[in-house]
Amino acid sequence: TENTILMDKQKVEKEQNSQLRNQVAYLLQLEQDQKKKIREQDSLVHTLQ
């Protein structure tokens, strides 16, 4: 029925939203790690100067 199709569509959209949220969280974590590395390298450069 049409109802079942809508429910399936909703389920798929929920799963996709969940995946996107996970990807965004992963990218944000990656960005934080990169910023931390850069800060550490900057600190090392200043120490060596």
HTML snippet that shows the backbone in 3Dmol.js (N, CA, C, O; Angstrom):
<script src="https://3Dmol.org/build/3Dmol-min.js"></script>
<div id="view" style="width:600px;height:400px;position:relative"></div>
<script>
const pdb = `
ATOM      1  N   THR A   1       0.832  -1.210   0.000  1.00  0.00           N
ATOM      2  CA  THR A   1       0.000   0.000   0.000  1.00  0.00           C
ATOM      3  C   THR A   1       0.867   1.260   0.000  1.00  0.00           C
ATOM      4  O   THR A   1       2.083   1.199   0.183  1.00  0.00           O
ATOM      5  N   GLU A   2       0.227   2.367  -0.204  1.00  0.00           N
ATOM      6  CA  GLU A   2       0.932   3.648  -0.238  1.00  0.00           C
ATOM      7  C   GLU A   2       1.531   3.971   1.128  1.00  0.00           C
ATOM      8  O   GLU A   2       2.604   4.564   1.233  1.00  0.00           O
ATOM      9  N   ASN A   3       0.804   3.563   2.171  1.00  0.00           N
ATOM     10  CA  ASN A   3       1.259   3.789   3.540  1.00  0.00           C
ATOM     11  C   ASN A   3       2.601   3.113   3.810  1.00  0.00           C
ATOM     12  O   ASN A   3       3.502   3.694   4.416  1.00  0.00           O
ATOM     13  N   THR A   4       2.706   1.872   3.343  1.00  0.00           N
ATOM     14  CA  THR A   4       3.938   1.100   3.530  1.00  0.00           C
ATOM     15  C   THR A   4       5.106   1.759   2.807  1.00  0.00           C
ATOM     16  O   THR A   4       6.220   1.821   3.327  1.00  0.00           O
ATOM     17  N   ILE A   5       4.834   2.246   1.606  1.00  0.00           N
ATOM     18  CA  ILE A   5       5.875   2.919   0.824  1.00  0.00           C
ATOM     19  C   ILE A   5       6.365   4.161   1.564  1.00  0.00           C
ATOM     20  O   ILE A   5       7.567   4.416   1.639  1.00  0.00           O
ATOM     21  N   LEU A   6       5.427   4.925   2.108  1.00  0.00           N
ATOM     22  CA  LEU A   6       5.790   6.123   2.860  1.00  0.00           C
ATOM     23  C   LEU A   6       6.606   5.776   4.101  1.00  0.00           C
ATOM     24  O   LEU A   6       7.577   6.458   4.429  1.00  0.00           O
ATOM     25  N   MET A   7       6.202   4.709   4.786  1.00  0.00           N
ATOM     26  CA  MET A   7       6.925   4.283   5.982  1.00  0.00           C
ATOM     27  C   MET A   7       8.344   3.843   5.643  1.00  0.00           C
ATOM     28  O   MET A   7       9.292   4.161   6.360  1.00  0.00           O
ATOM     29  N   ASP A   8       8.480   3.105   4.538  1.00  0.00           N
ATOM     30  CA  ASP A   8       9.803   2.672   4.090  1.00  0.00           C
ATOM     31  C   ASP A   8      10.672   3.868   3.730  1.00  0.00           C
ATOM     32  O   ASP A   8      11.854   3.925   4.069  1.00  0.00           O
ATOM     33  N   LYS A   9      10.060   4.821   3.035  1.00  0.00           N
ATOM     34  CA  LYS A   9      10.778   6.027   2.620  1.00  0.00           C
ATOM     35  C   LYS A   9      11.270   6.793   3.856  1.00  0.00           C
ATOM     36  O   LYS A   9      12.398   7.285   3.896  1.00  0.00           O
ATOM     37  N   GLN A  10      10.398   6.876   4.851  1.00  0.00           N
ATOM     38  CA  GLN A  10      10.738   7.570   6.087  1.00  0.00           C
ATOM     39  C   GLN A  10      11.892   6.864   6.801  1.00  0.00           C
ATOM     40  O   GLN A  10      12.789   7.506   7.349  1.00  0.00           O
ATOM     41  N   LYS A  11      11.850   5.540   6.784  1.00  0.00           N
ATOM     42  CA  LYS A  11      12.890   4.732   7.419  1.00  0.00           C
ATOM     43  C   LYS A  11      14.244   4.976   6.751  1.00  0.00           C
ATOM     44  O   LYS A  11      15.265   5.146   7.417  1.00  0.00           O
ATOM     45  N   VAL A  12      14.224   4.987   5.422  1.00  0.00           N
ATOM     46  CA  VAL A  12      15.446   5.229   4.650  1.00  0.00           C
ATOM     47  C   VAL A  12      15.994   6.621   4.961  1.00  0.00           C
ATOM     48  O   VAL A  12      17.198   6.787   5.158  1.00  0.00           O
ATOM     49  N   GLU A  13      15.115   7.617   5.005  1.00  0.00           N
ATOM     50  CA  GLU A  13      15.542   8.985   5.295  1.00  0.00           C
ATOM     51  C   GLU A  13      16.138   9.090   6.693  1.00  0.00           C
ATOM     52  O   GLU A  13      17.127   9.793   6.898  1.00  0.00           O
ATOM     53  N   LYS A  14      15.540   8.395   7.648  1.00  0.00           N
ATOM     54  CA  LYS A  14      16.067   8.392   9.011  1.00  0.00           C
ATOM     55  C   LYS A  14      17.474   7.806   9.057  1.00  0.00           C
ATOM     56  O   LYS A  14      18.362   8.332   9.728  1.00  0.00           O
ATOM     57  N   GLU A  15      17.658   6.703   8.327  1.00  0.00           N
ATOM     58  CA  GLU A  15      18.968   6.057   8.276  1.00  0.00           C
ATOM     59  C   GLU A  15      20.000   6.970   7.627  1.00  0.00           C
ATOM     60  O   GLU A  15      21.139   7.063   8.086  1.00  0.00           O
ATOM     61  N   GLN A  16      19.591   7.640   6.556  1.00  0.00           N
ATOM     62  CA  GLN A  16      20.502   8.558   5.866  1.00  0.00           C
ATOM     63  C   GLN A  16      20.874   9.732   6.768  1.00  0.00           C
ATOM     64  O   GLN A  16      22.032  10.148   6.810  1.00  0.00           O
ATOM     65  N   ASN A  17      19.886  10.262   7.489  1.00  0.00           N
ATOM     66  CA  ASN A  17      20.148  11.351   8.427  1.00  0.00           C
ATOM     67  C   ASN A  17      21.147  10.926   9.486  1.00  0.00           C
ATOM     68  O   ASN A  17      22.058  11.672   9.845  1.00  0.00           O
ATOM     69  N   SER A  18      20.958   9.722   9.973  1.00  0.00           N
ATOM     70  CA  SER A  18      21.847   9.175  10.991  1.00  0.00           C
ATOM     71  C   SER A  18      23.270   9.045  10.455  1.00  0.00           C
ATOM     72  O   SER A  18      24.233   9.392  11.139  1.00  0.00           O
ATOM     73  N   GLN A  19      23.393   8.549   9.240  1.00  0.00           N
ATOM     74  CA  GLN A  19      24.709   8.411   8.613  1.00  0.00           C
ATOM     75  C   GLN A  19      25.368   9.769   8.420  1.00  0.00           C
ATOM     76  O   GLN A  19      26.563   9.930   8.668  1.00  0.00           O
ATOM     77  N   LEU A  20      24.584  10.743   7.978  1.00  0.00           N
ATOM     78  CA  LEU A  20      25.122  12.089   7.772  1.00  0.00           C
ATOM     79  C   LEU A  20      25.589  12.706   9.086  1.00  0.00           C
ATOM     80  O   LEU A  20      26.640  13.346   9.146  1.00  0.00           O
ATOM     81  N   ARG A  21      24.797  12.507  10.133  1.00  0.00           N
ATOM     82  CA  ARG A  21      25.194  13.023  11.450  1.00  0.00           C
ATOM     83  C   ARG A  21      26.513  12.405  11.896  1.00  0.00           C
ATOM     84  O   ARG A  21      27.386  13.096  12.421  1.00  0.00           O
ATOM     85  N   ASN A  22      26.651  11.097  11.683  1.00  0.00           N
ATOM     86  CA  ASN A  22      27.892  10.414  12.042  1.00  0.00           C
ATOM     87  C   ASN A  22      29.075  10.943  11.242  1.00  0.00           C
ATOM     88  O   ASN A  22      30.166  11.126  11.781  1.00  0.00           O
ATOM     89  N   GLN A  23      28.852  11.186   9.955  1.00  0.00           N
ATOM     90  CA  GLN A  23      29.923  11.712   9.105  1.00  0.00           C
ATOM     91  C   GLN A  23      30.337  13.109   9.553  1.00  0.00           C
ATOM     92  O   GLN A  23      31.526  13.421   9.607  1.00  0.00           O
ATOM     93  N   VAL A  24      29.363  13.940   9.871  1.00  0.00           N
ATOM     94  CA  VAL A  24      29.656  15.294  10.338  1.00  0.00           C
ATOM     95  C   VAL A  24      30.442  15.244  11.647  1.00  0.00           C
ATOM     96  O   VAL A  24      31.416  15.976  11.820  1.00  0.00           O
ATOM     97  N   ALA A  25      30.016  14.383  12.559  1.00  0.00           N
ATOM     98  CA  ALA A  25      30.718  14.231  13.841  1.00  0.00           C
ATOM     99  C   ALA A  25      32.157  13.789  13.607  1.00  0.00           C
ATOM    100  O   ALA A  25      33.081  14.288  14.249  1.00  0.00           O
ATOM    101  N   TYR A  26      32.337  12.854  12.684  1.00  0.00           N
ATOM    102  CA  TYR A  26      33.674  12.357  12.360  1.00  0.00           C
ATOM    103  C   TYR A  26      34.545  13.482  11.786  1.00  0.00           C
ATOM    104  O   TYR A  26      35.705  13.634  12.168  1.00  0.00           O
ATOM    105  N   LEU A  27      33.975  14.264  10.867  1.00  0.00           N
ATOM    106  CA  LEU A  27      34.725  15.363  10.257  1.00  0.00           C
ATOM    107  C   LEU A  27      35.087  16.434  11.281  1.00  0.00           C
ATOM    108  O   LEU A  27      36.185  16.989  11.240  1.00  0.00           O
ATOM    109  N   LEU A  28      34.171  16.722  12.193  1.00  0.00           N
ATOM    110  CA  LEU A  28      34.460  17.704  13.240  1.00  0.00           C
ATOM    111  C   LEU A  28      35.602  17.222  14.128  1.00  0.00           C
ATOM    112  O   LEU A  28      36.477  18.002  14.504  1.00  0.00           O
ATOM    113  N   GLN A  29      35.588  15.938  14.460  1.00  0.00           N
ATOM    114  CA  GLN A  29      36.653  15.353  15.274  1.00  0.00           C
ATOM    115  C   GLN A  29      37.986  15.426  14.530  1.00  0.00           C
ATOM    116  O   GLN A  29      39.017  15.751  15.119  1.00  0.00           O
ATOM    117  N   LEU A  30      37.956  15.126  13.246  1.00  0.00           N
ATOM    118  CA  LEU A  30      39.149  15.199  12.404  1.00  0.00           C
ATOM    119  C   LEU A  30      39.711  16.621  12.408  1.00  0.00           C
ATOM    120  O   LEU A  30      40.919  16.826  12.528  1.00  0.00           O
ATOM    121  N   GLU A  31      38.814  17.595  12.275  1.00  0.00           N
ATOM    122  CA  GLU A  31      39.222  19.002  12.268  1.00  0.00           C
ATOM    123  C   GLU A  31      39.885  19.377  13.592  1.00  0.00           C
ATOM    124  O   GLU A  31      40.917  20.048  13.607  1.00  0.00           O
ATOM    125  N   GLN A  32      39.292  18.942  14.694  1.00  0.00           N
ATOM    126  CA  GLN A  32      39.867  19.221  16.012  1.00  0.00           C
ATOM    127  C   GLN A  32      41.258  18.610  16.144  1.00  0.00           C
ATOM    128  O   GLN A  32      42.175  19.247  16.661  1.00  0.00           O
ATOM    129  N   ASP A  33      41.409  17.375  15.674  1.00  0.00           N
ATOM    130  CA  ASP A  33      42.707  16.704  15.725  1.00  0.00           C
ATOM    131  C   ASP A  33      43.747  17.462  14.903  1.00  0.00           C
ATOM    132  O   ASP A  33      44.888  17.627  15.334  1.00  0.00           O
ATOM    133  N   GLN A  34      43.345  17.920  13.717  1.00  0.00           N
ATOM    134  CA  GLN A  34      44.260  18.674  12.854  1.00  0.00           C
ATOM    135  C   GLN A  34      44.686  19.976  13.528  1.00  0.00           C
ATOM    136  O   GLN A  34      45.865  20.332  13.515  1.00  0.00           O
ATOM    137  N   LYS A  35      43.720  20.684  14.119  1.00  0.00           N
ATOM    138  CA  LYS A  35      44.032  21.946  14.795  1.00  0.00           C
ATOM    139  C   LYS A  35      45.002  21.720  15.942  1.00  0.00           C
ATOM    140  O   LYS A  35      45.908  22.521  16.172  1.00  0.00           O
ATOM    141  N   LYS A  36      44.802  20.615  16.662  1.00  0.00           N
ATOM    142  CA  LYS A  36      45.676  20.272  17.782  1.00  0.00           C
ATOM    143  C   LYS A  36      47.099  20.015  17.281  1.00  0.00           C
ATOM    144  O   LYS A  36      48.068  20.496  17.867  1.00  0.00           O
ATOM    145  N   LYS A  37      47.210  19.257  16.197  1.00  0.00           N
ATOM    146  CA  LYS A  37      48.530  18.976  15.614  1.00  0.00           C
ATOM    147  C   LYS A  37      49.230  20.264  15.206  1.00  0.00           C
ATOM    148  O   LYS A  37      50.420  20.444  15.461  1.00  0.00           O
ATOM    149  N   ILE A  38      48.476  21.162  14.567  1.00  0.00           N
ATOM    150  CA  ILE A  38      49.044  22.432  14.111  1.00  0.00           C
ATOM    151  C   ILE A  38      49.528  23.251  15.303  1.00  0.00           C
ATOM    152  O   ILE A  38      50.609  23.839  15.261  1.00  0.00           O
ATOM    153  N   ARG A  39      48.720  23.289  16.372  1.00  0.00           N
ATOM    154  CA  ARG A  39      49.133  24.017  17.580  1.00  0.00           C
ATOM    155  C   ARG A  39      50.421  23.436  18.153  1.00  0.00           C
ATOM    156  O   ARG A  39      51.320  24.172  18.560  1.00  0.00           O
ATOM    157  N   GLU A  40      50.499  22.098  18.180  1.00  0.00           N
ATOM    158  CA  GLU A  40      51.694  21.440  18.708  1.00  0.00           C
ATOM    159  C   GLU A  40      52.913  21.753  17.847  1.00  0.00           C
ATOM    160  O   GLU A  40      54.001  21.990  18.372  1.00  0.00           O
ATOM    161  N   GLN A  41      52.734  21.754  16.525  1.00  0.00           N
ATOM    162  CA  GLN A  41      53.842  22.064  15.618  1.00  0.00           C
ATOM    163  C   GLN A  41      54.272  23.519  15.779  1.00  0.00           C
ATOM    164  O   GLN A  41      55.467  23.813  15.800  1.00  0.00           O
ATOM    165  N   ASP A  42      53.311  24.428  15.892  1.00  0.00           N
ATOM    166  CA  ASP A  42      53.619  25.842  16.112  1.00  0.00           C
ATOM    167  C   ASP A  42      54.431  26.014  17.383  1.00  0.00           C
ATOM    168  O   ASP A  42      55.417  26.751  17.423  1.00  0.00           O
ATOM    169  N   SER A  43      53.995  25.321  18.410  1.00  0.00           N
ATOM    170  CA  SER A  43      54.673  25.381  19.699  1.00  0.00           C
ATOM    171  C   SER A  43      56.114  24.898  19.567  1.00  0.00           C
ATOM    172  O   SER A  43      57.032  25.505  20.119  1.00  0.00           O
ATOM    173  N   LEU A  44      56.305  23.819  18.843  1.00  0.00           N
ATOM    174  CA  LEU A  44      57.637  23.257  18.628  1.00  0.00           C
ATOM    175  C   LEU A  44      58.511  24.235  17.849  1.00  0.00           C
ATOM    176  O   LEU A  44      59.682  24.427  18.177  1.00  0.00           O
ATOM    177  N   VAL A  45      57.938  24.851  16.819  1.00  0.00           N
ATOM    178  CA  VAL A  45      58.672  25.826  16.007  1.00  0.00           C
ATOM    179  C   VAL A  45      59.131  26.988  16.885  1.00  0.00           C
ATOM    180  O   VAL A  45      60.278  27.422  16.783  1.00  0.00           O
ATOM    181  N   HIS A  46      58.253  27.492  17.741  1.00  0.00           N
ATOM    182  CA  HIS A  46      58.613  28.599  18.637  1.00  0.00           C
ATOM    183  C   HIS A  46      59.707  28.182  19.603  1.00  0.00           C
ATOM    184  O   HIS A  46      60.601  28.969  19.912  1.00  0.00           O
ATOM    185  N   THR A  47      59.640  26.955  20.077  1.00  0.00           N
ATOM    186  CA  THR A  47      60.641  26.445  21.010  1.00  0.00           C
ATOM    187  C   THR A  47      62.007  26.365  20.337  1.00  0.00           C
ATOM    188  O   THR A  47      63.032  26.637  20.962  1.00  0.00           O
ATOM    189  N   LEU A  48      62.012  25.994  19.075  1.00  0.00           N
ATOM    190  CA  LEU A  48      63.273  25.813  18.349  1.00  0.00           C
ATOM    191  C   LEU A  48      63.882  27.137  17.896  1.00  0.00           C
ATOM    192  O   LEU A  48      65.076  27.198  17.600  1.00  0.00           O
ATOM    193  N   GLN A  49      63.084  28.186  17.838  1.00  0.00           N
ATOM    194  CA  GLN A  49      63.603  29.474  17.353  1.00  0.00           C
ATOM    195  C   GLN A  49      64.483  30.155  18.384  1.00  0.00           C
ATOM    196  O   GLN A  49      64.997  31.245  18.133  1.00  0.00           O
TER     197      GLN A  49
END
`;
const viewer = $3Dmol.createViewer("view");
viewer.addModel(pdb, "pdb");
viewer.setStyle({}, {cartoon: {color: "spectrum"}});
viewer.zoomTo();
viewer.render();
</script>
